[in-house]
Amino acid sequence: MSKHYPWLLFDADGTLFDYNLAEATALRNTFESFRLPFEDGYLDIYQRINHGLWQALEKQEIKPDVLRVRRFELLSEALKDEHDVRRTVGALHRLDRRSL
């Protein structure tokens, strides 16, 4: 006898999809596509910034369109001593506008 279920639920976060690996790969590829230098420590900085902004979004303190841009603005500010900030800000803003 076969059973029919009206719903089948999957726990995708961290189970079916490795979001941490995807995030790390995407950030590295983004920097490389704009010929920007990338160091492993940048991922930690980005994740702290991104996590804080997602918390603000969940509390409805910011809107999704703000999150999409602000995380790259804050990352650029955090990396300003690492390389030319104007080049980085411009590249990251161009990237974010393409994702809208």
Secondary structure, DSSP 4 states (H G I P E B T S, - for coil): -----S-----TBTTTB-HHHHHHHHHHHHHHHTT----THHHHHHHHHHHHHHHHHHTTSS-HHHHHHHHHHHHHHHTTTTS-HHHHHHHHHHHHHHH-
